[in-house]
Amino acid sequence: MRKREYDFWLLLTVIILLAIGVVMVFSASSYYAGLRHNNKFHYLVRQLLWSGVGIACMLFVSNIDYRRLAIISPVLMLISIILLILVAIPGIGTKSNDARRWFNLGFTTFQPSELMKLSLIMFLSFSLSKNNGKLRYFFKGLVPYLLIVGFVDALLLLEPHYSCAVLITAVAIVVLFCAGARIFHFIAIGVPAIAGAVYLIVSSEYRLRRFLAFLDPFADPQDSGYQVVNSLYAIASGSIFGRGLGKSLQKYLYIPEPQNDFIFSIVAEELGFVGAFTVIVLFLLLIWRGIRISMNAPDMMGSLMAIGITSLIAIETIVNIAVVTATVPVTGMPLPFISYGGTSLLFHLMGMGILLNISRNSANNLTPVRGSELIRRARQGEN
């Protein structure tokens, strides 16, 4: 049977988000880039290069059967684990802002945690599609997968990279739940997990102040609440239609490195409610297409892979926007396709390539049972 064409709406949404991201990275970073690098186009050029490489990789991956990619997922997991171990070693990993998360390759940096996000989704989808029935049992089914996720989290905490550990755990729970894991099993392990998270927060004065800052950022506007306060100023001053593209005031070093995690604040300031709402609608469209692809996938593996990649984008988007609006504590989580960052952009686009491939292969399903139906059966414990 001939393959279908690309999912047009998914591809179009990604391209539009990417275009908005390139424009906003330049607008948000031009002043900062001029001061730090004596070149206001510094971040723009790099974002354009990574966008080009990412699109090429997305189209390349979209033409590789996702089942073939899934087969090599254990190898990708092993490589990702080795890289996470190496990056934590002084002299090998590059340290910045008290965190050792990058390899300095000379011409650019590489963040192995971004590879791990995609590798773990592929590995879980590959393995669970063959062993989903075991998830009904806690110790011999769910626990081995939780130990794998916990080991990855431990490596991320060594960097430290708390936000990525939380993200990977959340995505893994979504995939495990969809594959048939029992909700009361998650409730049983949720209590000690929450207790551990509370301990991590209160055991460090810096983390505690950062956590409490979102409750009342104006209580300490010059220190722990500084980023959030200026983010709220940016959003509020944007009003309905914004100050105009390139006319942000908060990007003049009031928000540190505005092209990164707080770029949505600059979007709201320059493009107003209309621009910010448009970006949110685009992400909702992307998430909807991802869920639709998951429901129509030709097998359970494709369905789990699609929902894993979609939940990754959804969680990152929700958390990023929640942070800049002072809804949750500040975390270092970028806005997909919009924030500056080469490694993150590359692997997000490769994830979109996998989604496109799953949608193309859905016409090749030789049985009348879709991946979503297999997931439903797994949830109900059917054979």
C-alpha positions in Angstrom: 0.0 0.0 0.0 1.3 3.4 -0.9 2.3 5.6 2.0 0.3 8.7 2.9 1.7 12.2 2.5 3.0 14.1 5.5 0.6 15.3 8.1 0.2 18.7 6.6 -1.2 20.5 9.6 1.5 19.2 11.9 4.3 20.1 9.4 2.8 23.6 8.8 2.4 24.2 12.6 6.0 23.3 13.3 7.3 25.5 10.5 5.2 28.5 11.7 6.4 28.0 15.3 10.0 27.7 14.1 9.7 30.9 12.0 8.2 32.8 15.0 11.1 31.4 17.1 13.8 32.7 14.8 12.2 36.1 14.6 11.7 36.4 18.4 15.2 35.0 19.2 16.7 37.9 17.2 14.3 40.5 18.6 14.9 39.3 22.2 18.7 38.8 21.9 19.9 41.6 19.7 20.8 44.0 22.6 22.3 41.2 24.8 24.3 39.8 21.9 25.7 43.2 21.0 27.0 43.7 24.5 28.3 40.2 25.1 29.5 39.2 21.6 29.8 42.6 19.9 27.5 41.2 17.2 23.7 41.7 17.5 23.2 38.8 15.0 25.2 36.3 17.1 22.2 34.3 18.3 20.2 34.8 15.2 22.8 33.2 12.9 23.2 30.2 15.2 19.4 29.7 15.5 19.1 29.9 11.7 21.8 27.3 11.3 20.3 24.9 13.8 16.9 25.5 12.3 18.2 24.5 8.9 20.0 21.4 10.3 16.9 20.5 12.3 14.5 20.7 9.4 16.9 18.6 7.3 17.0 16.0 10.1 13.3 16.1 10.6 12.6 15.4 6.9 15.3 12.7 6.9 13.9 11.0 10.0 10.3 11.2 8.6 11.4 9.0 5.7 12.8 6.2 8.0 10.3 3.7 9.3 9.8 4.4 13.0 9.9 0.7 13.7 13.6 0.6 12.4 14.4 3.5 14.7 12.7 1.7 17.6 14.9 -1.3 17.1 18.0 0.7 17.8 16.5 2.5 20.8 18.3 0.3 23.4 21.6 1.3 21.8 20.5 5.0 21.8 19.6 4.6 25.5 23.0 3.1 26.3 24.8 5.9 24.4 22.7 8.5 26.2 23.5 7.0 29.6 27.2 7.0 28.8 27.1 10.6 27.7 25.3 11.7 30.9 28.0 10.0 32.9 30.8 11.6 30.9 29.3 15.1 31.0 29.3 15.0 34.9 33.1 14.5 35.0 35.1 17.7 35.5 37.4 18.3 32.6 35.0 16.6 30.1 31.7 18.3 30.7 31.5 22.1 30.5 30.3 23.9 33.6 28.0 27.0 33.4 25.9 28.6 36.1 26.9 25.9 38.6 25.7 23.1 36.4 27.7 20.7 34.2 25.4 19.8 31.4 27.2 20.4 28.1 30.0 19.1 26.0 32.1 21.9 24.4 32.7 20.8 20.8 34.5 24.0 19.9 32.1 25.2 17.2 29.1 24.6 19.4 27.9 22.8 22.6 26.0 19.6 23.0 23.6 18.8 25.8 23.2 15.0 26.2 20.0 15.3 28.2 18.2 16.3 25.0 19.2 13.1 23.4 18.1 11.2 26.5 14.5 12.6 26.3 14.0 11.1 22.8 15.9 7.9 23.5 13.9 7.1 26.6 10.6 7.7 24.8 11.6 5.4 21.9 13.0 2.7 24.3 9.9 2.7 26.5 7.6 2.5 23.5 9.7 -0.3 21.9 9.9 -2.4 25.1 6.3 -1.8 26.4 4.8 -2.7 23.0 6.2 -6.2 23.6 5.6 -6.5 27.3 2.6 -4.3 28.1 0.8 -7.2 29.8 3.3 -7.3 32.6 2.5 -3.7 33.7 -0.5 -5.0 35.5 2.0 -6.4 38.1 3.9 -3.9 40.2 7.2 -5.6 41.0 7.8 -7.7 37.9 6.1 -5.2 35.5 6.3 -1.6 36.6 9.2 -1.5 38.9 11.9 -2.4 36.3 10.9 0.5 34.2 10.7 2.8 37.2 14.3 1.8 38.1 15.5 2.7 34.6 13.8 6.1 34.9 15.1 6.6 38.4 18.7 5.8 37.3 18.4 8.4 34.5 17.0 10.9 37.0 20.0 10.3 39.3 22.4 11.0 36.5 20.5 14.3 35.7 20.6 15.3 39.4 24.4 15.0 39.3 24.6 17.8 36.8 22.3 19.1 38.3 19.4 19.4 35.9 16.3 19.1 38.1 13.8 20.4 35.5 14.9 17.8 33.0 14.6 15.0 35.6 11.0 16.1 36.4 10.2 16.3 32.7 11.6 12.9 31.9 9.8 11.4 34.8 6.5 13.0 33.8 6.7 11.8 30.2 7.7 8.3 31.3 4.6 8.1 33.6 2.4 9.2 30.7 3.8 6.5 28.4 3.7 3.8 31.2 0.1 4.7 32.1 -1.0 4.6 28.4 0.7 1.2 28.1 -1.4 -0.3 30.9 0.2 0.6 34.2 -2.3 0.8 37.1 -3.1 4.3 38.5 -3.1 3.0 42.1 0.5 1.9 41.6 1.5 5.4 40.7 -0.4 6.7 43.8 1.5 4.2 46.0 4.9 5.5 44.8 3.8 9.1 44.6 3.8 9.7 48.3 7.5 8.8 48.9 8.4 10.6 45.6 6.7 13.8 46.8 8.5 13.4 50.1 11.8 13.2 48.3 11.0 16.2 46.2 10.2 18.2 49.3 13.5 17.1 50.9 15.4 18.3 47.8 13.7 21.7 48.0 14.2 22.3 51.7 17.7 20.9 51.9 19.0 23.8 49.8 18.5 27.4 50.8 18.8 28.5 47.1 16.2 26.0 45.9 13.9 26.8 48.8 14.1 30.6 48.0 13.5 29.9 44.3 10.6 27.7 45.0 8.9 30.2 47.4 9.6 33.1 45.1 6.7 32.3 42.8 4.2 32.6 45.7 5.1 36.3 46.0 7.9 37.3 43.7 7.4 41.0 44.7 8.5 40.1 48.2 12.1 40.0 47.0 12.1 41.7 43.6 15.8 42.3 43.5 16.9 38.7 44.1 14.8 35.5 44.1 11.8 37.1 42.5 13.8 39.2 40.0 13.2 37.2 36.8 9.5 36.6 37.5 8.8 40.2 38.4 10.4 41.5 35.2 8.6 38.8 33.3 5.3 39.9 34.7 6.2 43.5 33.8 6.9 42.5 30.2 3.6 40.6 29.9 1.5 43.4 31.5 3.1 46.1 29.3 2.2 44.2 26.1 -1.5 44.8 26.6 -3.7 43.6 23.7 -1.5 44.3 20.6 2.0 44.7 22.2 4.6 47.4 22.0 5.6 46.3 18.5 8.2 43.8 17.2 11.7 44.7 18.4 10.4 47.3 20.9 10.6 45.4 24.1 12.0 47.2 27.1 12.5 44.2 29.4 15.1 42.7 27.0 17.5 45.4 27.9 19.0 43.2 30.6 16.0 43.4 32.9 15.4 39.7 32.0 18.7 37.9 31.9 19.3 36.2 28.6 15.8 36.9 27.4 16.2 34.7 24.3 16.1 31.5 26.5 13.6 30.4 29.0 11.7 33.7 29.3 11.3 34.4 25.6 7.5 34.0 25.9 7.5 37.2 28.1 9.1 39.1 25.2 6.6 37.6 22.8 3.8 38.9 25.0 5.5 42.3 25.5 6.1 42.9 21.8 3.1 41.2 20.2 0.7 41.5 23.1 -2.2 39.2 24.0 -2.9 38.6 20.3 0.7 37.3 19.7 0.9 35.3 22.9 -2.5 33.7 22.3 -1.5 32.9 18.7 1.5 31.0 19.9 -0.6 29.1 22.5 -3.1 28.2 19.8 -0.3 26.9 17.6 1.0 24.7 20.4 -2.6 23.4 21.0 -2.9 22.6 17.3 0.4 20.7 17.4 -0.6 18.7 20.5 -4.0 17.9 18.9 -2.3 16.6 15.7 0.1 14.5 17.9 -2.8 13.0 19.8 -4.6 12.3 16.6 -1.5 10.6 15.1 -1.2 8.5 18.3 -4.8 7.4 18.0 -4.5 6.4 14.4 -1.0 4.8 14.6 -0.8 1.3 13.0 0.5 -0.4 16.1 0.9 0.1 19.8 4.6 1.0 19.5 3.8 3.8 17.2 0.9 5.0 19.4 3.1 5.0 22.5 5.9 6.8 20.7 3.6 9.4 19.3 1.9 10.1 22.7 5.4 10.2 24.3 6.7 12.8 21.9 3.5 14.8 22.1 3.5 14.8 25.9 7.1 16.0 25.9 6.2 19.1 23.9 3.0 19.6 25.8 4.6 19.4 29.3 7.5 21.7 28.3 5.1 24.2 26.8 2.8 24.2 29.8 5.6 24.5 32.4 7.5 27.2 30.5 4.4 29.4 30.2 3.4 28.7 33.8 6.9 29.8 34.9 6.9 33.1 33.1 3.4 33.9 34.4 4.4 33.0 38.0 2.1 30.1 38.2 4.8 27.6 39.2 8.4 27.9 40.6 11.1 29.0 38.2 12.7 26.1 36.3 15.1 26.0 33.4 12.7 24.6 30.8 12.8 26.2 27.3 9.7 26.9 25.1 9.9 24.3 22.3 10.8 25.7 18.8 10.8 29.3 20.2 13.6 29.5 22.8 17.2 29.7 21.7 19.1 26.5 21.9 20.7 24.3 19.2 20.6 20.8 20.8 17.0 21.3 22.1 15.8 22.5 18.7 17.5 19.7 16.8 16.0 16.9 18.9 12.5 18.5 19.0 12.5 18.6 15.2 13.7 15.0 15.0 10.8 14.1 17.3 8.5 15.8 14.9 10.1 13.8 12.1 9.2 10.6 14.0 5.6 11.9 14.4 5.4 12.6 10.7 6.7 9.1 9.9 4.1 7.5 12.2 1.3 9.4 10.4 2.6 8.4 7.0 2.8 4.7 8.0 -0.8 4.6 9.4 -2.1 3.8 5.9 0.1 0.7 5.9 -1.7 -1.0 8.8 -2.5 -4.5 7.6 -5.0 -5.2 10.5 -8.2 -3.3 11.4 -6.8 -2.7 15.0 -5.2 0.7 15.5 -2.6 1.5 18.1 -5.1 3.4 20.2 -7.3 0.2 20.4 -4.4 -1.9 21.5 -3.7 0.7 24.2 -7.3 0.6 25.3 -7.0 -3.2 25.6 -3.8 -2.8 27.6 -5.5 -0.4 30.0 -8.4 -2.9 30.5 -6.0 -5.9 30.9 -7.3 -7.7 27.8 -5.2 -10.1 25.8 
